[in-house]
Amino acid sequence: MTDNATALAGARVGTMAAPRVQGWCPGALRPMMSGDGLVLRLRPRLARFTRDQILGICAAARRHGAGLVDLTSRANLQVRGVPEAAWPQLLDAFGELGLLDADARLEGRRNLLVAPDWVAGDDTERLAIELAGRLDELPDLPAKVGFVIDAGDAPRLLGDPGDFRIERGEQGGLILRAAGRVQGVEVTADAAVDALIALAHWFAASGGAAAGRMVRHRAPLPAWACGALLPAAAAARLAPGAHPLGWVCSLPFGQADAAALADAVVASGAKAVRITPWRQLLLEAARSDVSHKLDSACTDSDALAAAGWQVEACAGAPYCVQAGVDTRALALRLAAAAAQGGLSLPAALADAPRLIHVSGCAKGCAHAGPAAICLTGRGTAFDLAFDARPGEPVHAAGLSPAAVLERLGVH
C-alpha cells in the first residue's frame, strides 16, 4: 500500500454507507460513495488549476474512474466512478500534482468560493490567499459552511451560496456580510480576513452548529459586525466566448468527458483552467474557441441562452444512489423545447426567472434556489412544482417523463 493510502486508510470508514443526506461534501481525502463508485471532489486554490494539474486530473479520471469530470455549484471539480480499490492510486496521482491538503479536516475547511475573474495583485487574490493560509485559525464549523471572497470591482457571486462573505460594497470599499443579512459592515483590506475569522468564531460560540448554516442562524450579530452597507451592484456572470483572461466555455449540466477536456486545453493553448460555480470554465490565455469540443449535449445552448432560459440537472440515476430517475434525458428535452419557445407555463410565471431545475431527489444539489419549473425525482417518477425548490409543495406528483412533457406542452 502506498504512503498516501496507509496514512489515509481511516478516511475510508463510512464511504459505503446506505443512501442518505450525508451532511457533508465529498473531498479527495474523504470521498463519498455514489451509484457509479466513489466521488472525489477537488477544491481548486484561487478557483484555478494549472495546465499540468488539469491534464493530470483528466488522465487520472480516465485511468482510475469513469472518465468523467463534473463542475459543482461551489466551483469545485469532481472525479466520479472510482472503484474503491483504485482510490489509493488516485490519491497518489493527485498528491504528485500538488492537489491534496495535509489532512481531511483541513480539506473540509477549505470551502472557499472565489470570484473566478480575479487578476494578479487584486483584493480577491490577496484575500483568498490570506484566508487559505489561515484555515487553522477557524473554529470547528458545520461541514457545509463556506466562505466567499468576491472583492473585484463589482461582485459576481451575489447569487451563489456562502456563509461568511467579503464583498465589494456599494461605496467602493470592502464589506463583511453574513449570509441571510442584506447589509454588511465596512472592513479594510488589511483587517478583512481577521474580521471574517472573528465572525466565524462568534457563529460557533453562539450556537451556530445547531442551525448548520449562517442563513438559518437567528442569533443577533455582534455589534461590531452590524453594518448598513449594501454590496455593490452585481456584475453579470461570465459570458461564453472571448474574455480578457482567455476564453469562457459552458459545460452542459457541468459535466465533461475527461479526454475531451484535455484535448480542449491542449488545442486552445490554455495555461490554466479556472472553475466557476456556473457550469463554466475559463480557459486562461486560450488562443482559440474550443467550446465545440466540450458541448456534448444535444441541444442548442446559444438558442437556449437567447431565449433567456437556464437549465440545471444533477447527475441522477444511475450515477447517484439517491436518485431513481434519469434527470439529464428529461432536462435535455426541456432545454430543446425552451430554446424553441415550446413550453406552456402558468401565467403567474411570466415574470419568474427562466430556470428549469431537474433534481434526482429532494436534496437539490444542482441548484440551491427556486426555479420557475422544478422537477424532483421521487422513486421512479417526478413531482412538478412552479417557482419552487426541491422538496417544497408540488402542483402535480408521480409523473412519468412523458407526463411531465405533456403537462408543459412539449410535443
Disulfide bonds with the S-S distance in Angstrom:
none
